[in-house]
Amino acid sequence: MPSTNRQIVLVRRPDGAVEQSCFEQTVGPIPVPGPGEALIRNRLIAIDPAIRGWLNARGSGYMPGVELGHVVRASGVGEVVESNLENYPVGTIVTAMTSWQDYTIITTDPTRPFEFATPVAPNVTPLEAATVFSHSGWTAYIGVHRILDVRPDDTVLVTAGASLVGSLAGQLARRAGARVISTASSAAKCAWCVDDLGFEACIDYRADDLDQGLKEHFPKGISKLFDNVGGTTLDTALRRIGHGACIALCGSISTDDTEEPYLLANHDRLMSRRATMCGFNTIDHLDLVPEIVSNYRAWLDDGSLIYRANISRGLESAPAALVSLYGGSGIGKSVIELE
């Protein structure tokens, strides 16, 4: 085992768009696990939009910001290499808040959320654990089935349909019998949404008129909206919601990287359409996790649920992967594979 732990730390808070110069790679000693702890060697690190919120001093609202000079926080998958935990022997694969580093201390104490880890089931691969079976995968299921309660007579809009959350949400809505239309930022993404995921249509909001496209595909209005992007896309969609519509706010990636917040102009449609719009977080719906895991495993095995991962290799690629996330170039989940 190496004698040092590479880390990528935050050296400058983003002022608007996140840049690679906000980060710096450092080297320190490998941490030693104490009583009730284990040491994992990180194998996969997820690049999620949530990281961008944690780079701000105020944090994300439910989790504090990363302090300057500290390792960048991120979730991931690791393998136990030293253990003082009875049920986590060496070789156990776990999911945890790995952060951008080679090695991480974990525990089973839920009062230590930054070190808390859960074992990966034997029938789940590390990549599946970092994607479909992660909080991102849970988010799609909870949003579709508990927040939106999608039914066969619904017409559903999923924004960022080629993202992991969007692609899963759209497939779940289709399984529920609904018509599904998505948005995406390129022709290639739209082709994947329609040809591979089976969505009825996908609107390339960069090349096409989004408002006209929504008017065409939702002549009676959007009944359910799973929104991953916020900003102008959400605002435009609000113009096309139907009576009694329900909107699930999952993300705001279109405005996370901007200096000024986006102010909705069409929020009055919520009142006139008697619509409901709410945010949600997986931590409030953990009772659904066993059902999610069981269903996802069955659907992955029979091929009726698919996903894609955009894999970069090497810890040093993490900053570029986060910057790229906001450029909208990848399809599916962005993941760093450590050497």
N, C-alpha and C positions, 0 to 999 in steps of 0.2 A: 504494500500500500504506500502511496506517495507520502511525503512528510509535510507537505504544505497544502493549504486550502485556498484555491483561487476564488476571489469574489469580485463582483462588479458592484461598485458603490455609487450612490448619488452624490455628485459634487456640485451640481447647480440645478436649481429648480427651473423647469421650463417656463418661459415667458411667452405664452401662446403655444406654438407648435413644439413638440418634443424633438430634440436633436441628439445625435450621438455624443456631442460634446458635454451633455448633461451627466455623463457617466465616465467612470474610470476603473480600470482593472487593477486590483491589488492582490497581494499574496500574504497570507498569515498562517499561523499554526492550525492544524486540524483540531477541532474541539474534542475534549475528552468527556464521555458520558458519565454523569454522576449516578447516584442511586435513583432508581425509577426512570432512567433515561436510556436511550440507545442512540447510536450514531448510524446515519445512513449515508451511502454514497449516491448522489443524485444521478438519475439516468435520463429523465425527461423533465423539461421545464415548459410550462404552458405560458404562452404570450397572450394575455387577455387584456381587453380594454380597461378592466378594473385597475391595472397597474398605473395607468395614466392618472387616475384620481388620487392614488396613494403618493404620487410624486409632489402633490400640492401640500403646502404646510397644513391646511385645514383637513386633509384626508378626504375620505369619500362619504362621510356622514355616518357610516356604520363601522369604520375602521380608521385609526389615526394615520396621519401622513408619515412617510419614511423620513427620518432625520438625515440631515446632510452628513456625509461621511459614513452612513450606514448602508449595509447591503440592500439592494433593491428587492422588495417583497414580491413573491410570485408563488403560485401553487405548482406542484409537480409530483413526480413519482421517483422513489428511491429504493435502494436495497440495503437492508440492515447489515452492517459489517462489524459492529461491536454492540453488545447488548447487556444491559442490566434490567431488562424487562422479561419476565418469565414467559409471556405469551408471544414475544417477538424475537425468536431465535435468529441467529445469523442466517442470512439468505431470504428472510421475509421481505416481500415486496409491499410497500406502503404508499399511500398518498398523504401528502403533507404540504405545509407551507415551506417548500424547499428554499425559496429565494434564489437569487442569481449567484450560485456558488456550487462548489464541488461536493461539500459535505455539510450536513445539517444535523443538529441534535433534535431528537423527537421524544415525546412522552405520550402517555395515555390519559393524562390529566386534562379534562375539558376546561379547567380554569386557566389553562395556558394555551390560548388559541393559536399563537404563533408557532408553537412546538407540537400541538396535538396532531396525532397521526392515526390513520385507520388502515387495516390490512386490505390488500387487494385480493379478491376472491380467486381461487385457483383457476377458474374457467374464464378469467378476464386477463387479457394481455396488458402489458404496461402501456402500450399506445392507446388501447381502448380505455384504460383507467384515466389517461390524461385527456381524453376527448369525450366520448359518448357517456362514460360513467362518471365524469367529473361534475362539478357544480354547473358547468355550462350545459351539459346534457340534462341535468335535473331541471334547470331553468326552463328549457323548452317544454318539458312534460308538464311542469307545474303551471306554466303560463297558459298552455293550450287547454288543459283539463280542469284545473281548479280556478284560475282567474277568469279565463274567457268562457269556459264550459262550452266548447265548440260542439255544435250539433249538425246533423245532416243537411238541414235547410239553411245553413250559414254560408255567406260569401266572405271569405277571409283574405285580408291583405297581410302579408308578412314582409316587412322591410328588411333589407340586407339578407335576402333569401339564400345567398351563396355562402354565408358565414356558417359556422357550426351550429349555433343556436337557431338561426333562421332556417337552415336546411332541415334540421330535426323538427322544428315547430311546424314547418309546412308539411312535412311527411306525416306528422301526427294528426294535423288537421284533416289531411286527405283520408287517413285511416278512419277518422270520425265521420266521413261521408261528405265533408264540406267542399265547395269550390275554393281553390287556392290560387291566388295571384301573388306574385312577389315583385320586389324591386331589386335591382343590382346595378353595379357601376360599370359593366362592360358587356359586350356581346357574348364573350366566352362564358361569363358567369350566367347570363340569361339562358344560354344554350344548355348548360349543365342543369339549371333549375327545371327546364321544360323537358329536355330529352332524357335525363337520368333520374331526376327526382319526381317527375310526373306532374309538375304544377301545370295548371291550365295555360298560364301565360306568365311572362316576366317582362317588366318595363325597365329598359335601360335608361335610368334617369339622367345620365350625362349626355346621351345622344338623342333622346326623345323628349317630347313634351309630357311631363309627369301628370299634370292636371288633366290633359286631354286623354291620356291613357287610362287614368282612373275613371274618368267619365264614360269611356267606352266599355271598360270591363266591369264596371259596377253601376249599371243604369238605374238600379233601385237603391243604390247606396251600399257602403261597406257595413256589414253587420258586426264583424269582429276584426280588430286590428292588433297584430302582434308587432310592436314597434321596437326596433333595435338601434335606431339612429337619431331620433329627435330632429331638431332644427327645421329647415325648410321642408323636408320630406314629410315629417309629422304634420306640419302646419298645412301643407297642401292636402294631405289625406283627410284632415279634419273637415275640409270643405266638402268632402264626398261621403261623409258618414251618413248612415241611414238612421231612421227613428229607432231609439232604444239600443243604439250601438254600444259596444263595450270595447275599450282600448286598454291593452296591457302595456305598460311602460317598462321595457326591459333594459334599454341602453340608450346612450346619447352620443355615440361615437362621432357623429358629424360635428358636434360642438365641443367635445372634450378637449380638443386641441386648439381652441380659439381663445383670444384674449377676453372677449366680452360675451356674456351669456346671450342666448337667442331668446327673444321675447315673442311668444306665439301671438299671431294676429287673428287667428280664427277660433279662439277658445270659446267665443260666444255660441259656436255651433253645438257645443256640449249641452248648453242650456236649451237651445231651440229644438234640438233633436232628442232631448231627454236622454242623453248618453251618459255613460259612466267611464271615467278614466282613472286608473290607479297604478301605482308602482308596486313592486313586490320583490321579495328576496327569498332565496331558497331556505335560509335559516329559520323561516317562519313556517315551513311546510315539510319538515323532516319526516313526518309520519308517512309521507308518500314514497320515501326512498325505497323500501323493500319492494313495493309494487313497480316502481320505475326500473329497478335493477332486474327484476324477474322478466318484465315485458321486453326491455331492451335486449336482454340475452337471447330470448326466444326469437325476436324479430331479426337480430343480427345473424343468428344461426340459420334462419330460413331464407335469408336474403331479401326480406321485405323492408329492411331499414338499412340505409347506406350512409356513409360519411366520408369525408376526405380530410387529410391532414397535410399541411404545408410545412415540411420538416427542414430545418436548418441545422447544421452540424457544428458543434463547438461552442463552449460557453461564450467566447468572444463575439459570437454572432447575435447575441441577445439584443443589444442596443439597436442594431440595424433592423432586426425583426420587429421590434416595437415601433420604430419609425415607419417601416413599411406597412404595418397594420393600418396606419392612418392614411396611407397612400392608396389603400384599397386594391392592392395588386394580387393578393392571394385568394385562393378558394378553400373554404373549410377552416379548420383550426390551425393556428400557427404554433408550432412546437419546436423546442430546441432539444436536440439529442446530444448528450454529453459523451465525450470520448472516454 
